[in-house]
Amino acid sequence: MGTQSLYRLTAACLLAHELELLLLRELDVFHGTATPFGQAMLCAHIAIVLGLLIAAEVTRNAIIRLGLCVFAVLHVGLHWLCRHDPVHSAASAVSWVLILLAGVFGAAYLVPQKAR
C-alpha cells in the first residue's frame, strides 16, 4: 500500500472519529449540559484535527502529512490515558475502532518505504 493511501486512510479515520464525537457523543455541549473542561477539550480536539487535515490537503506538504500521522499515533495514547476520565466520552466501540485504525495507518505511514 502506498504512502498516499496510508495517509488518506489515517485522515479518513480521524475525520470520521471527529464527526462521530461531535455529532453522536458531544451534542450536550450545544445544549449546555457539558462541563467547561469538556467543552474546551472538544473544541481543541476538533480544531487540531481539522486544522491539520485542511493544512495537509491544501498545501500537499509532506511534513504536514507526516505531522498528521504522528498526531494520529499520539492521539491513541492520549485517548488511552484519558479513558477513565469522566469527561472523556469516546468510549464507544466505534470511537475506539476509528482511533485505533487512525493510529495503525498513521504508524504504517511513518515506516520507511523500503521497510514495507
SULQUI-V971486 format. One record per backbone hydrogen bond with DSSP energy under -0.5 kcal/mol. NH is the residue of the N-H (numbers start at 0). CO is the residue of the C=O. Records with the same first field share a line. If there is no record, write none. Layout:
NH->CO  CO
This chain:
5->1
6->2
7->3
8->4
9->5
10->6
11->7
12->8
13->9
14->10
15->11
16->12
17->13
18->14
19->15
20->16
21->17
22->18
23->19
24->19  20
25->20
28->25
29->26
30->26
31->28
32->27
33->27
38->34
39->35
40->36
41->37
42->38
43->39
44->40
45->41
46->42
47->43
48->44
49->45
50->46
51->47
52->48
53->49
54->50
55->51
56->52
57->53
58->54
59->55
64->60
65->61
66->62
67->63
68->64
69->65
70->66
71->67
72->68
73->69
74->70
75->71
76->72
77->73
78->74
79->75
80->76
81->77
82->79
84->81
87->84
90->88
95->91
96->92
97->93
98->94
99->95
100->96
101->97
102->98
103->99
104->100
105->101
106->102
107->103
108->104
109->105
110->106  107
114->111
115->111  112
